C-alpha cells in the first residue's frame, strides 16, 4: 500500500538515532524532492532497498508503482526480457508478447538492486534507455517510451568493477546523479540496541511469543560486535534468540543458552524436561559443537521457511523479498528441505 509520510523518520522500518544514520535520512528526504536518478551504495544488509522505497514514497511519484528487480537473481540471458519485455516469437516458448518491468513501472520508480551484477549487454540497453527513456522489447521494432525514475543500489565492489572495466563508466555516470551512502551498522553508535529491541517487539508479535528484555551482556555485545551482515544479520540474531530460547531474558550472543542433546535417562525413564538443561552439561552424549550448530540451523531454517511461505501465500518471489534473500538462493533452500 502506498505511503505518504512527511519525513523519512516517519517510515516504520527506519530505526536509529546515530549521527551517520540521521544524515542518511536527511539525504533521503532531500533526494525525494528531485526527479533524478539515484545510486545507493552500502554493504549488504544496510537497508538500501528501504532507502529506495522511502525516496519513492516521499516523492511526487508515490501514487505510481515502485517496481524492484534484483539484477543478481536473474540469469544473464533473461535480464533484458525482464527489463524491456519481449514480442511473440522472439525466442522459443515466446508464445505471446509480454511487457517488462520498465513498462510496469511507468510513472513510478524502477529499483535496480545489485546493479554491480548487471551483465555487459544489459548495461548497454539500460544506458540507451537512460539517455532518452525510449526502449524496444526483445524481438520488437517499435520504440516505446516509459516515464520511469531509476534508483539503483550497489555494493562497494562496484568501484573494483569500474577500475577493471567490467562495469561501464558511462552507465555509472548516468545513474550516479544523486549518491546516497548507507552507513554500516558498526558506525551507527547506539543503534544496534535500538534495532534489537525493535526486532524483539516485531517478531514477538509475528510469532505470537512473549517479548523479553535483553540481558546486560547482550547490550555490551551489541555495541562491541562488528556486524559484517549489518542490520539484516542483527534481525536474524534476534529471531534466533527469540525462537530458540525460553530464558526470561534474551542473550543474543551466538547460540547462548541453546542446548541440544539426546534425551538423558534416569531410573524409570527420561529426565523431566525441567531438569534436562541441568543434566545435559554432565551427559557424555552431548553432541559436538558443529553438530549442534548444524542441527540448530536446520531446525531454524525449516521453521522459518515454512512460516515465510505461509506469510507469502506460496509466492517465492514475494517470500524472497520479505526475507531479504535472492530468489535463487531462497529457491535452493526450499528445495533442500522439500518445502
C-alpha positions, 0 to 999 in steps of 0.5 A, a space after each residue: 500500500 502506498 505511503 505518504 509520510 512527511 519525513 523519512 523518520 516517519 517510515 516504520 522500518 527506519 530505526 536509529 538515532 546515530 549521527 551517520 544514520 540521521 544524515 542518511 535520512 536527511 539525504 533521503 528526504 532531500 533526494 525525494 524532492 528531485 526527479 533524478 536518478 539515484 545510486 545507493 551504495 552500502 554493504 549488504 544488509 544496510 537497508 538500501 532497498 528501504 532507502 529506495 522505497 522511502 525516496 519513492 514514497 516521499 516523492 511526487 511519484 508515490 501514487 505510481 508503482 515502485 517496481 524492484 528487480 534484483 539484477 543478481 537473481 536473474 540469469 544473464 540471458 533473461 535480464 533484458 526480457 525482464 527489463 524491456 519485455 519481449 514480442 511473440 516469437 522472439 525466442 522459443 516458448 515466446 508464445 505471446 508478447 509480454 511487457 517488462 518491468 520498465 513498462 510496469 513501472 511507468 510513472 513510478 520508480 524502477 529499483 535496480 538492486 545489485 546493479 554491480 551484477 548487471 551483465 555487459 549487454 544489459 548495461 548497454 540497453 539500460 544506458 540507451 534507455 537512460 539517455 532518452 527513456 525510449 526502449 524496444 522489447 526483445 524481438 520488437 521494432 517499435 520504440 516505446 517510451 516509459 516515464 520511469 525514475 531509476 534508483 539503483 543500489 550497489 555494493 562497494 565492489 562496484 568501484 573494483 568493477 569500474 577500475 577493471 572495466 567490467 562495469 561501464 563508466 558511462 552507465 555509472 555516470 548516468 545513474 550516479 546523479 544523486 549518491 546516497 551512502 548507507 552507513 554500516 551498522 558498526 558506525 551507527 553508535 547506539 543503534 544496534 540496541 535500538 534495532 534489537 529491541 525493535 526486532 524483539 517487539 516485531 517478531 514477538 508479535 509475528 510469532 505470537 511469543 512473549 517479548 523479553 528484555 535483553 540481558 546486560 551482556 547482550 547490550 555490551 555485545 551489541 555495541 562491541 560486535 562488528 556486524 559484517 551482515 549489518 542490520 539484516 544479520 542483527 534481525 536474524 540474531 534476534 529471531 534466533 534468540 527469540 525462537 530458540 530460547 525460553 530464558 526470561 531474558 534474551 542473550 543474543 550472543 551466538 547460540 547462548 543458552 541453546 542446548 541440544 542433546 539426546 534425551 538423558 535417562 534416569 531410573 524409570 525413564 527420561 529426565 523431566 524436561 525441567 531438569 534436562 538443561 541441568 543434566 545435559 552439561 554432565 551427559 557424555 552424549 552431548 553432541 559436538 559443537 558443529 553438530 549442534 550448530 548444524 542441527 540448530 540451523 536446520 531446525 531454524 531454517 525449516 521453521 522459518 521457511 515454512 512460516 515465510 511461505 505461509 506469510 507469502 501465500 506460496 509466492 517465492 518471489 514475494 517470500 524472497 523479498 520479505 526475507 531479504 534473500 535472492 530468489 535463487 538462493 531462497 529457491 535452493 533452500 526450499 528445495 533442500 528441505 522439500 518445502 
